Amino acid sequence: MLGLTLEQTRVYQEAKAEGREEGRKEGREEHKTEILKLTVPLLLKTGMSMEQIVQHLNVDIEAVQLAAQQNI
């Protein structure tokens, strides 16, 4: 019609950019979860409370509880 391929359209480019950003966000969340799985049990072993871990790592209490449970 206008000599454009699907990949050249603005709608396609915007959707691709949105998908890429969504993938990056998911990757960051997965990375954060993996870090918590490793860090929380070590901090608990040093005697830190869950509340202290939440404050120092600036994360939700639910994330700390989940990380602690997964390492039991």
CHARMM-style PDB file with segment names, atoms N, HN, CA, C and O in Angstrom:
ATOM      1  N   MET     1       0.830  -1.173   0.000  1.00  0.00      PROA
ATOM      2  CA  MET     1       0.000   0.000   0.000  1.00  0.00      PROA
ATOM      3  C   MET     1       0.882   1.247   0.000  1.00  0.00      PROA
ATOM      4  O   MET     1       0.900   1.962  -1.002  1.00  0.00      PROA
ATOM      5  N   LEU     2       1.594   1.534   1.047  1.00  0.00      PROA
ATOM      6  HN  LEU     2       1.579   0.953   1.861  1.00  0.00      PROA
ATOM      7  CA  LEU     2       2.459   2.699   1.119  1.00  0.00      PROA
ATOM      8  C   LEU     2       3.924   2.318   0.944  1.00  0.00      PROA
ATOM      9  O   LEU     2       4.807   3.160   1.106  1.00  0.00      PROA
ATOM     10  N   GLY     3       4.185   1.083   0.621  1.00  0.00      PROA
ATOM     11  HN  GLY     3       3.468   0.398   0.489  1.00  0.00      PROA
ATOM     12  CA  GLY     3       5.549   0.633   0.463  1.00  0.00      PROA
ATOM     13  C   GLY     3       6.238   0.330   1.778  1.00  0.00      PROA
ATOM     14  O   GLY     3       7.467   0.278   1.831  1.00  0.00      PROA
ATOM     15  N   LEU     4       5.463   0.127   2.855  1.00  0.00      PROA
ATOM     16  HN  LEU     4       4.465   0.170   2.812  1.00  0.00      PROA
ATOM     17  CA  LEU     4       6.026  -0.174   4.166  1.00  0.00      PROA
ATOM     18  C   LEU     4       5.834  -1.648   4.494  1.00  0.00      PROA
ATOM     19  O   LEU     4       4.825  -2.253   4.131  1.00  0.00      PROA
ATOM     20  N   THR     5       6.792  -2.201   5.167  1.00  0.00      PROA
ATOM     21  HN  THR     5       7.612  -1.710   5.462  1.00  0.00      PROA
ATOM     22  CA  THR     5       6.601  -3.544   5.698  1.00  0.00      PROA
ATOM     23  C   THR     5       6.018  -3.397   7.096  1.00  0.00      PROA
ATOM     24  O   THR     5       6.030  -2.310   7.673  1.00  0.00      PROA
ATOM     25  N   LEU     6       5.518  -4.479   7.622  1.00  0.00      PROA
ATOM     26  HN  LEU     6       5.509  -5.362   7.153  1.00  0.00      PROA
ATOM     27  CA  LEU     6       4.945  -4.447   8.968  1.00  0.00      PROA
ATOM     28  C   LEU     6       5.971  -3.930   9.979  1.00  0.00      PROA
ATOM     29  O   LEU     6       5.640  -3.133  10.857  1.00  0.00      PROA
ATOM     30  N   GLU     7       7.212  -4.387   9.848  1.00  0.00      PROA
ATOM     31  HN  GLU     7       7.481  -5.034   9.135  1.00  0.00      PROA
ATOM     32  CA  GLU     7       8.269  -3.999  10.784  1.00  0.00      PROA
ATOM     33  C   GLU     7       8.594  -2.508  10.729  1.00  0.00      PROA
ATOM     34  O   GLU     7       9.191  -1.977  11.666  1.00  0.00      PROA
ATOM     35  N   GLN     8       8.223  -1.839   9.675  1.00  0.00      PROA
ATOM     36  HN  GLN     8       7.739  -2.270   8.914  1.00  0.00      PROA
ATOM     37  CA  GLN     8       8.528  -0.422   9.525  1.00  0.00      PROA
ATOM     38  C   GLN     8       7.436   0.493  10.069  1.00  0.00      PROA
ATOM     39  O   GLN     8       7.616   1.710  10.119  1.00  0.00      PROA
ATOM     40  N   THR     9       6.325  -0.072  10.469  1.00  0.00      PROA
ATOM     41  HN  THR     9       6.178  -1.061  10.428  1.00  0.00      PROA
ATOM     42  CA  THR     9       5.222   0.766  10.937  1.00  0.00      PROA
ATOM     43  C   THR     9       5.464   1.242  12.362  1.00  0.00      PROA
ATOM     44  O   THR     9       6.146   0.583  13.146  1.00  0.00      PROA
ATOM     45  N   ARG    10       4.901   2.384  12.678  1.00  0.00      PROA
ATOM     46  HN  ARG    10       4.347   2.919  12.041  1.00  0.00      PROA
ATOM     47  CA  ARG    10       5.041   2.962  14.011  1.00  0.00      PROA
ATOM     48  C   ARG    10       4.417   2.056  15.069  1.00  0.00      PROA
ATOM     49  O   ARG    10       4.988   1.872  16.144  1.00  0.00      PROA
ATOM     50  N   VAL    11       3.257   1.495  14.770  1.00  0.00      PROA
ATOM     51  HN  VAL    11       2.793   1.644  13.897  1.00  0.00      PROA
ATOM     52  CA  VAL    11       2.570   0.622  15.718  1.00  0.00      PROA
ATOM     53  C   VAL    11       3.454  -0.583  16.052  1.00  0.00      PROA
ATOM     54  O   VAL    11       3.573  -0.961  17.217  1.00  0.00      PROA
ATOM     55  N   TYR    12       4.061  -1.175  15.048  1.00  0.00      PROA
ATOM     56  HN  TYR    12       3.964  -0.868  14.101  1.00  0.00      PROA
ATOM     57  CA  TYR    12       4.941  -2.320  15.272  1.00  0.00      PROA
ATOM     58  C   TYR    12       6.138  -1.915  16.133  1.00  0.00      PROA
ATOM     59  O   TYR    12       6.493  -2.621  17.077  1.00  0.00      PROA
ATOM     60  N   GLN    13       6.753  -0.788  15.812  1.00  0.00      PROA
ATOM     61  HN  GLN    13       6.465  -0.215  15.045  1.00  0.00      PROA
ATOM     62  CA  GLN    13       7.929  -0.326  16.552  1.00  0.00      PROA
ATOM     63  C   GLN    13       7.580  -0.034  18.013  1.00  0.00      PROA
ATOM     64  O   GLN    13       8.353  -0.365  18.913  1.00  0.00      PROA
ATOM     65  N   GLU    14       6.436   0.577  18.250  1.00  0.00      PROA
ATOM     66  HN  GLU    14       5.809   0.847  17.520  1.00  0.00      PROA
ATOM     67  CA  GLU    14       6.005   0.871  19.623  1.00  0.00      PROA
ATOM     68  C   GLU    14       5.725  -0.413  20.395  1.00  0.00      PROA
ATOM     69  O   GLU    14       6.113  -0.539  21.557  1.00  0.00      PROA
ATOM     70  N   ALA    15       5.053  -1.362  19.754  1.00  0.00      PROA
ATOM     71  HN  ALA    15       4.738  -1.259  18.811  1.00  0.00      PROA
ATOM     72  CA  ALA    15       4.750  -2.631  20.412  1.00  0.00      PROA
ATOM     73  C   ALA    15       6.044  -3.385  20.728  1.00  0.00      PROA
ATOM     74  O   ALA    15       6.171  -3.990  21.792  1.00  0.00      PROA
ATOM     75  N   LYS    16       6.984  -3.345  19.815  1.00  0.00      PROA
ATOM     76  HN  LYS    16       6.881  -2.853  18.950  1.00  0.00      PROA
ATOM     77  CA  LYS    16       8.272  -4.001  20.031  1.00  0.00      PROA
ATOM     78  C   LYS    16       9.009  -3.365  21.207  1.00  0.00      PROA
ATOM     79  O   LYS    16       9.577  -4.071  22.040  1.00  0.00      PROA
ATOM     80  N   ALA    17       9.001  -2.042  21.277  1.00  0.00      PROA
ATOM     81  HN  ALA    17       8.540  -1.468  20.601  1.00  0.00      PROA
ATOM     82  CA  ALA    17       9.668  -1.340  22.374  1.00  0.00      PROA
ATOM     83  C   ALA    17       9.004  -1.658  23.703  1.00  0.00      PROA
ATOM     84  O   ALA    17       9.692  -1.857  24.704  1.00  0.00      PROA
ATOM     85  N   GLU    18       7.674  -1.710  23.729  1.00  0.00      PROA
ATOM     86  HN  GLU    18       7.115  -1.549  22.915  1.00  0.00      PROA
ATOM     87  CA  GLU    18       6.946  -2.052  24.950  1.00  0.00      PROA
ATOM     88  C   GLU    18       7.284  -3.473  25.394  1.00  0.00      PROA
ATOM     89  O   GLU    18       7.497  -3.720  26.581  1.00  0.00      PROA
ATOM     90  N   GLY    19       7.332  -4.389  24.460  1.00  0.00      PROA
ATOM     91  HN  GLY    19       7.160  -4.189  23.496  1.00  0.00      PROA
ATOM     92  CA  GLY    19       7.669  -5.773  24.774  1.00  0.00      PROA
ATOM     93  C   GLY    19       9.079  -5.898  25.327  1.00  0.00      PROA
ATOM     94  O   GLY    19       9.328  -6.648  26.270  1.00  0.00      PROA
ATOM     95  N   ARG    20       9.990  -5.158  24.731  1.00  0.00      PROA
ATOM     96  HN  ARG    20       9.788  -4.548  23.964  1.00  0.00      PROA
ATOM     97  CA  ARG    20      11.381  -5.182  25.190  1.00  0.00      PROA
ATOM     98  C   ARG    20      11.478  -4.655  26.627  1.00  0.00      PROA
ATOM     99  O   ARG    20      12.157  -5.248  27.465  1.00  0.00      PROA
ATOM    100  N   GLU    21      10.804  -3.551  26.903  1.00  0.00      PROA
ATOM    101  HN  GLU    21      10.253  -3.069  26.223  1.00  0.00      PROA
ATOM    102  CA  GLU    21      10.836  -2.971  28.249  1.00  0.00      PROA
ATOM    103  C   GLU    21      10.193  -3.916  29.260  1.00  0.00      PROA
ATOM    104  O   GLU    21      10.689  -4.063  30.377  1.00  0.00      PROA
ATOM    105  N   GLU    22       9.106  -4.547  28.876  1.00  0.00      PROA
ATOM    106  HN  GLU    22       8.703  -4.427  27.969  1.00  0.00      PROA
ATOM    107  CA  GLU    22       8.440  -5.493  29.768  1.00  0.00      PROA
ATOM    108  C   GLU    22       9.367  -6.671  30.077  1.00  0.00      PROA
ATOM    109  O   GLU    22       9.419  -7.137  31.215  1.00  0.00      PROA
ATOM    110  N   GLY    23      10.084  -7.142  29.086  1.00  0.00      PROA
ATOM    111  HN  GLY    23      10.041  -6.763  28.162  1.00  0.00      PROA
ATOM    112  CA  GLY    23      11.041  -8.228  29.294  1.00  0.00      PROA
ATOM    113  C   GLY    23      12.166  -7.821  30.228  1.00  0.00      PROA
ATOM    114  O   GLY    23      12.588  -8.601  31.081  1.00  0.00      PROA
ATOM    115  N   ARG    24      12.645  -6.608  30.067  1.00  0.00      PROA
ATOM    116  HN  ARG    24      12.302  -5.974  29.374  1.00  0.00      PROA
ATOM    117  CA  ARG    24      13.699  -6.116  30.957  1.00  0.00      PROA
ATOM    118  C   ARG    24      13.203  -6.036  32.399  1.00  0.00      PROA
ATOM    119  O   ARG    24      13.910  -6.403  33.337  1.00  0.00      PROA
ATOM    120  N   LYS    25      11.974  -5.551  32.554  1.00  0.00      PROA
ATOM    121  HN  LYS    25      11.400  -5.253  31.792  1.00  0.00      PROA
ATOM    122  CA  LYS    25      11.395  -5.429  33.896  1.00  0.00      PROA
ATOM    123  C   LYS    25      11.265  -6.805  34.540  1.00  0.00      PROA
ATOM    124  O   LYS    25      11.589  -6.975  35.716  1.00  0.00      PROA
ATOM    125  N   GLU    26      10.796  -7.776  33.785  1.00  0.00      PROA
ATOM    126  HN  GLU    26      10.533  -7.639  32.830  1.00  0.00      PROA
ATOM    127  CA  GLU    26      10.674  -9.138  34.311  1.00  0.00      PROA
ATOM    128  C   GLU    26      12.042  -9.688  34.690  1.00  0.00      PROA
ATOM    129  O   GLU    26      12.184 -10.363  35.710  1.00  0.00      PROA
ATOM    130  N   GLY    27      13.031  -9.404  33.884  1.00  0.00      PROA
ATOM    131  HN  GLY    27      12.916  -8.856  33.055  1.00  0.00      PROA
ATOM    132  CA  GLY    27      14.387  -9.858  34.172  1.00  0.00      PROA
ATOM    133  C   GLY    27      14.933  -9.256  35.450  1.00  0.00      PROA
ATOM    134  O   GLY    27      15.590  -9.938  36.236  1.00  0.00      PROA
ATOM    135  N   ARG    28      14.661  -7.975  35.657  1.00  0.00      PROA
ATOM    136  HN  ARG    28      14.127  -7.420  35.019  1.00  0.00      PROA
ATOM    137  CA  ARG    28      15.120  -7.317  36.886  1.00  0.00      PROA
ATOM    138  C   ARG    28      14.449  -7.933  38.111  1.00  0.00      PROA
ATOM    139  O   ARG    28      15.093  -8.140  39.139  1.00  0.00      PROA
ATOM    140  N   GLU    29      13.162  -8.222  37.998  1.00  0.00      PROA
ATOM    141  HN  GLU    29      12.639  -8.054  37.163  1.00  0.00      PROA
ATOM    142  CA  GLU    29      12.429  -8.826  39.111  1.00  0.00      PROA
ATOM    143  C   GLU    29      12.969 -10.226  39.417  1.00  0.00      PROA
ATOM    144  O   GLU    29      13.131 -10.589  40.582  1.00  0.00      PROA
ATOM    145  N   GLU    30      13.244 -11.005  38.377  1.00  0.00      PROA
ATOM    146  HN  GLU    30      13.112 -10.710  37.431  1.00  0.00      PROA
ATOM    147  CA  GLU    30      13.790 -12.346  38.587  1.00  0.00      PROA
ATOM    148  C   GLU    30      15.168 -12.263  39.243  1.00  0.00      PROA
ATOM    149  O   GLU    30      15.490 -13.059  40.124  1.00  0.00      PROA
ATOM    150  N   HSD    31      15.968 -11.306  38.814  1.00  0.00      PROA
ATOM    151  HN  HSD    31      15.705 -10.659  38.098  1.00  0.00      PROA
ATOM    152  CA  HSD    31      17.300 -11.121  39.388  1.00  0.00      PROA
ATOM    153  C   HSD    31      17.192 -10.737  40.865  1.00  0.00      PROA
ATOM    154  O   HSD    31      17.928 -11.255  41.705  1.00  0.00      PROA
ATOM    155  N   LYS    32      16.284  -9.841  41.167  1.00  0.00      PROA
ATOM    156  HN  LYS    32      15.686  -9.420  40.485  1.00  0.00      PROA
ATOM    157  CA  LYS    32      16.071  -9.400  42.545  1.00  0.00      PROA
ATOM    158  C   LYS    32      15.655 -10.588  43.416  1.00  0.00      PROA
ATOM    159  O   LYS    32      16.132 -10.726  44.542  1.00  0.00      PROA
ATOM    160  N   THR    33      14.780 -11.432  42.908  1.00  0.00      PROA
ATOM    161  HN  THR    33      14.393 -11.319  41.993  1.00  0.00      PROA
ATOM    162  CA  THR    33      14.323 -12.601  43.646  1.00  0.00      PROA
ATOM    163  C   THR    33      15.484 -13.552  43.920  1.00  0.00      PROA
ATOM    164  O   THR    33      15.612 -14.077  45.026  1.00  0.00      PROA
ATOM    165  N   GLU    34      16.321 -13.771  42.922  1.00  0.00      PROA
ATOM    166  HN  GLU    34      16.216 -13.344  42.024  1.00  0.00      PROA
ATOM    167  CA  GLU    34      17.470 -14.662  43.098  1.00  0.00      PROA
ATOM    168  C   GLU    34      18.447 -14.108  44.129  1.00  0.00      PROA
ATOM    169  O   GLU    34      18.985 -14.861  44.941  1.00  0.00      PROA
ATOM    170  N   ILE    35      18.676 -12.811  44.101  1.00  0.00      PROA
ATOM    171  HN  ILE    35      18.239 -12.200  43.441  1.00  0.00      PROA
ATOM    172  CA  ILE    35      19.565 -12.185  45.077  1.00  0.00      PROA
ATOM    173  C   ILE    35      19.002 -12.356  46.487  1.00  0.00      PROA
ATOM    174  O   ILE    35      19.740 -12.670  47.421  1.00  0.00      PROA
ATOM    175  N   LEU    36      17.704 -12.152  46.638  1.00  0.00      PROA
ATOM    176  HN  LEU    36      17.104 -11.897  45.880  1.00  0.00      PROA
ATOM    177  CA  LEU    36      17.081 -12.311  47.954  1.00  0.00      PROA
ATOM    178  C   LEU    36      17.185 -13.750  48.447  1.00  0.00      PROA
ATOM    179  O   LEU    36      17.411 -13.981  49.635  1.00  0.00      PROA
ATOM    180  N   LYS    37      17.021 -14.721  47.545  1.00  0.00      PROA
ATOM    181  HN  LYS    37      16.837 -14.533  46.581  1.00  0.00      PROA
ATOM    182  CA  LYS    37      17.120 -16.128  47.932  1.00  0.00      PROA
ATOM    183  C   LYS    37      18.494 -16.439  48.514  1.00  0.00      PROA
ATOM    184  O   LYS    37      18.617 -17.279  49.406  1.00  0.00      PROA
ATOM    185  N   LEU    38      19.509 -15.776  48.020  1.00  0.00      PROA
ATOM    186  HN  LEU    38      19.409 -15.094  47.296  1.00  0.00      PROA
ATOM    187  CA  LEU    38      20.868 -16.008  48.504  1.00  0.00      PROA
ATOM    188  C   LEU    38      21.191 -15.181  49.740  1.00  0.00      PROA
ATOM    189  O   LEU    38      21.853 -15.660  50.661  1.00  0.00      PROA
ATOM    190  N   THR    39      20.728 -13.951  49.757  1.00  0.00      PROA
ATOM    191  HN  THR    39      20.191 -13.561  49.009  1.00  0.00      PROA
ATOM    192  CA  THR    39      21.113 -12.998  50.797  1.00  0.00      PROA
ATOM    193  C   THR    39      20.347 -13.168  52.098  1.00  0.00      PROA
ATOM    194  O   THR    39      20.949 -13.164  53.172  1.00  0.00      PROA
ATOM    195  N   VAL    40      19.048 -13.315  52.022  1.00  0.00      PROA
ATOM    196  HN  VAL    40      18.559 -13.319  51.150  1.00  0.00      PROA
ATOM    197  CA  VAL    40      18.212 -13.364  53.229  1.00  0.00      PROA
ATOM    198  C   VAL    40      18.641 -14.473  54.193  1.00  0.00      PROA
ATOM    199  O   VAL    40      18.797 -14.202  55.383  1.00  0.00      PROA
ATOM    200  N   PRO    41      18.835 -15.703  53.731  1.00  0.00      PROA
ATOM    201  CA  PRO    41      19.251 -16.740  54.689  1.00  0.00      PROA
ATOM    202  C   PRO    41      20.582 -16.422  55.376  1.00  0.00      PROA
ATOM    203  O   PRO    41      20.754 -16.713  56.560  1.00  0.00      PROA
ATOM    204  N   LEU    42      21.509 -15.835  54.648  1.00  0.00      PROA
ATOM    205  HN  LEU    42      21.369 -15.598  53.686  1.00  0.00      PROA
ATOM    206  CA  LEU    42      22.796 -15.469  55.246  1.00  0.00      PROA
ATOM    207  C   LEU    42      22.626 -14.396  56.307  1.00  0.00      PROA
ATOM    208  O   LEU    42      23.234 -14.467  57.375  1.00  0.00      PROA
ATOM    209  N   LEU    43      21.798 -13.403  56.012  1.00  0.00      PROA
ATOM    210  HN  LEU    43      21.304 -13.346  55.144  1.00  0.00      PROA
ATOM    211  CA  LEU    43      21.570 -12.334  56.982  1.00  0.00      PROA
ATOM    212  C   LEU    43      20.834 -12.846  58.219  1.00  0.00      PROA
ATOM    213  O   LEU    43      21.109 -12.412  59.338  1.00  0.00      PROA
ATOM    214  N   LEU    44      19.903 -13.766  58.011  1.00  0.00      PROA
ATOM    215  HN  LEU    44      19.680 -14.118  57.103  1.00  0.00      PROA
ATOM    216  CA  LEU    44      19.199 -14.347  59.160  1.00  0.00      PROA
ATOM    217  C   LEU    44      20.170 -15.133  60.040  1.00  0.00      PROA
ATOM    218  O   LEU    44      20.054 -15.109  61.265  1.00  0.00      PROA
ATOM    219  N   LYS    45      21.124 -15.829  59.423  1.00  0.00      PROA
ATOM    220  HN  LYS    45      21.218 -15.848  58.427  1.00  0.00      PROA
ATOM    221  CA  LYS    45      22.120 -16.591  60.183  1.00  0.00      PROA
ATOM    222  C   LYS    45      23.022 -15.677  61.008  1.00  0.00      PROA
ATOM    223  O   LYS    45      23.540 -16.087  62.047  1.00  0.00      PROA
ATOM    224  N   THR    46      23.209 -14.456  60.556  1.00  0.00      PROA
ATOM    225  HN  THR    46      22.788 -14.123  59.712  1.00  0.00      PROA
ATOM    226  CA  THR    46      24.049 -13.523  61.318  1.00  0.00      PROA
ATOM    227  C   THR    46      23.289 -12.930  62.504  1.00  0.00      PROA
ATOM    228  O   THR    46      23.875 -12.242  63.340  1.00  0.00      PROA
ATOM    229  N   GLY    47      21.988 -13.198  62.573  1.00  0.00      PROA
ATOM    230  HN  GLY    47      21.513 -13.757  61.893  1.00  0.00      PROA
ATOM    231  CA  GLY    47      21.203 -12.709  63.691  1.00  0.00      PROA
ATOM    232  C   GLY    47      20.317 -11.521  63.361  1.00  0.00      PROA
ATOM    233  O   GLY    47      19.626 -11.001  64.237  1.00  0.00      PROA
ATOM    234  N   MET    48      20.329 -11.088  62.116  1.00  0.00      PROA
ATOM    235  HN  MET    48      20.891 -11.510  61.404  1.00  0.00      PROA
ATOM    236  CA  MET    48      19.450  -9.974  61.744  1.00  0.00      PROA
ATOM    237  C   MET    48      18.001 -10.441  61.758  1.00  0.00      PROA
ATOM    238  O   MET    48      17.701 -11.577  61.391  1.00  0.00      PROA
ATOM    239  N   SER    49      17.120  -9.568  62.178  1.00  0.00      PROA
ATOM    240  HN  SER    49      17.364  -8.645  62.476  1.00  0.00      PROA
ATOM    241  CA  SER    49      15.690  -9.884  62.138  1.00  0.00      PROA
ATOM    242  C   SER    49      15.163  -9.601  60.729  1.00  0.00      PROA
ATOM    243  O   SER    49      15.807  -8.919  59.932  1.00  0.00      PROA
ATOM    244  N   MET    50      13.998 -10.134  60.450  1.00  0.00      PROA
ATOM    245  HN  MET    50      13.475 -10.689  61.098  1.00  0.00      PROA
ATOM    246  CA  MET    50      13.385  -9.884  59.142  1.00  0.00      PROA
ATOM    247  C   MET    50      13.122  -8.396  58.947  1.00  0.00      PROA
ATOM    248  O   MET    50      13.279  -7.868  57.846  1.00  0.00      PROA
ATOM    249  N   GLU    51      12.719  -7.723  60.029  1.00  0.00      PROA
ATOM    250  HN  GLU    51      12.591  -8.153  60.923  1.00  0.00      PROA
ATOM    251  CA  GLU    51      12.444  -6.287  59.933  1.00  0.00      PROA
ATOM    252  C   GLU    51      13.715  -5.508  59.589  1.00  0.00      PROA
ATOM    253  O   GLU    51      13.670  -4.558  58.808  1.00  0.00      PROA
ATOM    254  N   GLN    52      14.840  -5.909  60.168  1.00  0.00      PROA
ATOM    255  HN  GLN    52      14.876  -6.682  60.802  1.00  0.00      PROA
ATOM    256  CA  GLN    52      16.108  -5.250  59.856  1.00  0.00      PROA
ATOM    257  C   GLN    52      16.498  -5.489  58.401  1.00  0.00      PROA
ATOM    258  O   GLN    52      16.985  -4.584  57.724  1.00  0.00      PROA
ATOM    259  N   ILE    53      16.282  -6.701  57.931  1.00  0.00      PROA
ATOM    260  HN  ILE    53      15.886  -7.436  58.481  1.00  0.00      PROA
ATOM    261  CA  ILE    53      16.598  -7.028  56.539  1.00  0.00      PROA
ATOM    262  C   ILE    53      15.743  -6.188  55.601  1.00  0.00      PROA
ATOM    263  O   ILE    53      16.237  -5.655  54.608  1.00  0.00      PROA
ATOM    264  N   VAL    54      14.455  -6.072  55.923  1.00  0.00      PROA
ATOM    265  HN  VAL    54      14.053  -6.505  56.730  1.00  0.00      PROA
ATOM    266  CA  VAL    54      13.545  -5.258  55.108  1.00  0.00      PROA
ATOM    267  C   VAL    54      14.054  -3.826  55.025  1.00  0.00      PROA
ATOM    268  O   VAL    54      14.079  -3.234  53.947  1.00  0.00      PROA
ATOM    269  N   GLN    55      14.457  -3.274  56.152  1.00  0.00      PROA
ATOM    270  HN  GLN    55      14.437  -3.755  57.028  1.00  0.00      PROA
ATOM    271  CA  GLN    55      14.932  -1.889  56.185  1.00  0.00      PROA
ATOM    272  C   GLN    55      16.237  -1.719  55.418  1.00  0.00      PROA
ATOM    273  O   GLN    55      16.385  -0.775  54.641  1.00  0.00      PROA
ATOM    274  N   HSD    56      17.172  -2.618  55.631  1.00  0.00      PROA
ATOM    275  HN  HSD    56      17.052  -3.384  56.262  1.00  0.00      PROA
ATOM    276  CA  HSD    56      18.487  -2.481  55.008  1.00  0.00      PROA
ATOM    277  C   HSD    56      18.461  -2.755  53.507  1.00  0.00      PROA
ATOM    278  O   HSD    56      19.189  -2.114  52.749  1.00  0.00      PROA
ATOM    279  N   LEU    57      17.633  -3.694  53.075  1.00  0.00      PROA
ATOM    280  HN  LEU    57      17.041  -4.214  53.691  1.00  0.00      PROA
ATOM    281  CA  LEU    57      17.563  -4.032  51.649  1.00  0.00      PROA
ATOM    282  C   LEU    57      16.483  -3.253  50.911  1.00  0.00      PROA
ATOM    283  O   LEU    57      16.411  -3.281  49.682  1.00  0.00      PROA
ATOM    284  N   ASN    58      15.640  -2.555  51.681  1.00  0.00      PROA
ATOM    285  HN  ASN    58      15.699  -2.533  52.679  1.00  0.00      PROA
ATOM    286  CA  ASN    58      14.556  -1.765  51.091  1.00  0.00      PROA
ATOM    287  C   ASN    58      13.644  -2.619  50.198  1.00  0.00      PROA
ATOM    288  O   ASN    58      13.394  -2.298  49.036  1.00  0.00      PROA
ATOM    289  N   VAL    59      13.161  -3.716  50.789  1.00  0.00      PROA
ATOM    290  HN  VAL    59      13.364  -3.976  51.733  1.00  0.00      PROA
ATOM    291  CA  VAL    59      12.253  -4.620  50.092  1.00  0.00      PROA
ATOM    292  C   VAL    59      11.027  -4.865  50.962  1.00  0.00      PROA
ATOM    293  O   VAL    59      10.997  -4.486  52.133  1.00  0.00      PROA
ATOM    294  N   ASP    60      10.025  -5.499  50.381  1.00  0.00      PROA
ATOM    295  HN  ASP    60      10.050  -5.807  49.430  1.00  0.00      PROA
ATOM    296  CA  ASP    60       8.803  -5.826  51.113  1.00  0.00      PROA
ATOM    297  C   ASP    60       9.053  -6.984  52.071  1.00  0.00      PROA
ATOM    298  O   ASP    60       9.878  -7.857  51.805  1.00  0.00      PROA
ATOM    299  N   ILE    61       8.338  -6.980  53.171  1.00  0.00      PROA
ATOM    300  HN  ILE    61       7.667  -6.270  53.387  1.00  0.00      PROA
ATOM    301  CA  ILE    61       8.442  -8.061  54.150  1.00  0.00      PROA
ATOM    302  C   ILE    61       8.045  -9.393  53.513  1.00  0.00      PROA
ATOM    303  O   ILE    61       8.604 -10.436  53.852  1.00  0.00      PROA
ATOM    304  N   GLU    62       7.085  -9.357  52.594  1.00  0.00      PROA
ATOM    305  HN  GLU    62       6.631  -8.510  52.319  1.00  0.00      PROA
ATOM    306  CA  GLU    62       6.640 -10.586  51.930  1.00  0.00      PROA
ATOM    307  C   GLU    62       7.771 -11.223  51.136  1.00  0.00      PROA
ATOM    308  O   GLU    62       7.897 -12.448  51.110  1.00  0.00      PROA
ATOM    309  N   ALA    63       8.592 -10.405  50.492  1.00  0.00      PROA
ATOM    310  HN  ALA    63       8.490  -9.411  50.514  1.00  0.00      PROA
ATOM    311  CA  ALA    63       9.716 -10.916  49.711  1.00  0.00      PROA
ATOM    312  C   ALA    63      10.747 -11.575  50.623  1.00  0.00      PROA
ATOM    313  O   ALA    63      11.323 -12.606  50.277  1.00  0.00      PROA
ATOM    314  N   VAL    64      10.973 -10.977  51.781  1.00  0.00      PROA
ATOM    315  HN  VAL    64      10.505 -10.139  52.062  1.00  0.00      PROA
ATOM    316  CA  VAL    64      11.930 -11.534  52.740  1.00  0.00      PROA
ATOM    317  C   VAL    64      11.389 -12.847  53.312  1.00  0.00      PROA
ATOM    318  O   VAL    64      12.125 -13.826  53.436  1.00  0.00      PROA
ATOM    319  N   GLN    65      10.124 -12.859  53.652  1.00  0.00      PROA
ATOM    320  HN  GLN    65       9.526 -12.064  53.550  1.00  0.00      PROA
ATOM    321  CA  GLN    65       9.518 -14.079  54.190  1.00  0.00      PROA
ATOM    322  C   GLN    65       9.572 -15.206  53.165  1.00  0.00      PROA
ATOM    323  O   GLN    65       9.885 -16.346  53.510  1.00  0.00      PROA
ATOM    324  N   LEU    66       9.273 -14.900  51.929  1.00  0.00      PROA
ATOM    325  HN  LEU    66       9.018 -13.974  51.649  1.00  0.00      PROA
ATOM    326  CA  LEU    66       9.302 -15.908  50.874  1.00  0.00      PROA
ATOM    327  C   LEU    66      10.711 -16.457  50.681  1.00  0.00      PROA
ATOM    328  O   LEU    66      10.896 -17.667  50.546  1.00  0.00      PROA
ATOM    329  N   ALA    67      11.694 -15.581  50.668  1.00  0.00      PROA
ATOM    330  HN  ALA    67      11.544 -14.598  50.777  1.00  0.00      PROA
ATOM    331  CA  ALA    67      13.082 -16.008  50.505  1.00  0.00      PROA
ATOM    332  C   ALA    67      13.524 -16.880  51.683  1.00  0.00      PROA
ATOM    333  O   ALA    67      14.256 -17.854  51.504  1.00  0.00      PROA
ATOM    334  N   ALA    68      13.074 -16.523  52.880  1.00  0.00      PROA
ATOM    335  HN  ALA    68      12.479 -15.732  53.025  1.00  0.00      PROA
ATOM    336  CA  ALA    68      13.419 -17.306  54.057  1.00  0.00      PROA
ATOM    337  C   ALA    68      12.773 -18.687  54.014  1.00  0.00      PROA
ATOM    338  O   ALA    68      13.401 -19.682  54.376  1.00  0.00      PROA
ATOM    339  N   GLN    69      11.537 -18.745  53.580  1.00  0.00      PROA
ATOM    340  HN  GLN    69      11.027 -17.937  53.286  1.00  0.00      PROA
ATOM    341  CA  GLN    69      10.812 -20.024  53.510  1.00  0.00      PROA
ATOM    342  C   GLN    69      11.408 -20.941  52.453  1.00  0.00      PROA
ATOM    343  O   GLN    69      11.473 -22.154  52.652  1.00  0.00      PROA
ATOM    344  N   GLN    70      11.838 -20.384  51.347  1.00  0.00      PROA
ATOM    345  HN  GLN    70      11.786 -19.399  51.186  1.00  0.00      PROA
ATOM    346  CA  GLN    70      12.353 -21.209  50.252  1.00  0.00      PROA
ATOM    347  C   GLN    70      13.697 -21.832  50.599  1.00  0.00      PROA
ATOM    348  O   GLN    70      14.141 -22.758  49.920  1.00  0.00      PROA
ATOM    349  N   ASN    71      14.337 -21.347  51.623  1.00  0.00      PROA
ATOM    350  HN  ASN    71      13.976 -20.595  52.174  1.00  0.00      PROA
ATOM    351  CA  ASN    71      15.640 -21.873  51.985  1.00  0.00      PROA
ATOM    352  C   ASN    71      15.579 -22.816  53.190  1.00  0.00      PROA
ATOM    353  O   ASN    71      16.615 -23.278  53.669  1.00  0.00      PROA
ATOM    354  N   ILE    72      14.389 -23.096  53.671  1.00  0.00      PROA
ATOM    355  HN  ILE    72      13.548 -22.721  53.282  1.00  0.00      PROA
ATOM    356  CA  ILE    72      14.242 -23.977  54.843  1.00  0.00      PROA
ATOM    357  C   ILE    72      14.462 -25.407  54.419  1.00  0.00      PROA
ATOM    358  OT1 ILE    72      14.386 -26.314  55.247  1.00  0.00      PROA
TER     359      ILE     72
END
